[in-house]
């Protein structure tokens, strides 16, 4: 499926590189309602992010090459 790029002009979306006529109607919905986390879920998420950030600062992490090496070792 091709990606179409458009600009808003006088209330209409105009395709930048493609036909602007003969296409089926398009309905756009602005989804700005945030997420569906409740307060407890949000607190847990923020705690996990804070701990991950602290682990990174302490050097407790693996590089992508290290992870790939571990995965390859599991296969052999």
N, C-alpha and C positions, 0 to 999 in steps of 0.2 A: 504494500500500500504506500503510495507516494505521500510525502509530507508537503503540504501546501503552506505557503507563507502569504499572509495578507496584511493589508493596512486598513485602518478605519478611516473612511473619507466621507464626510457629510452623512454620517449615520449608516453607511454601507461598508461592508468588508469587500475590498477589491484585491483579487489575487495579484501577486507581484509577477509571477512567472507561470501563466496558465490562462485558460479561458475564463472569462468572467460571466459568460452566459451559457445557458444550457445545462447547468449543474443543478442537482436536486437541492431543495431548500436545506439550510443548515440552521440548527437551533443551538445557540450558545447559552450556557448557564454559568454564572459566576459563582463558584463554590468557595465561599469565604466564611464558612461556619465553624472553622477550627477543626478539632478532632472530637472523637467520641469518648475521651477518657473522663472517668469520674475523678473526684479529688484524690482518693486513695491511689488510683492507678497513676495519676500524674505525679504524686509524691514519690511513688516507687520508681517511676521512670527517671525523675530528676535525681534521686539517690544513686541509681545505677550509673547515670551519666557522670555525676560528681565522682564516684568511685573510679570509673574508667579514666577520667581526666587525671586523678591522683596517681593511678597506676602508671599512666604514660609519663607523668612528671618524675616518678621514681625509677623510670627505666624498665618497668615490668611489662614488656611487650615483645612481640616477635615481628621481624620484618616479613614482607611478602615472600622473599626468597626462603626464609627459615620455615615458614608455614608450608610452602610448596615442597621443600625437602622432607618435612615430616610426613606429608601426605604420600609422597613417592615412597618413603620407607615403609609405610603401611601396606602398600601394594606389593612390595617384594618379599 
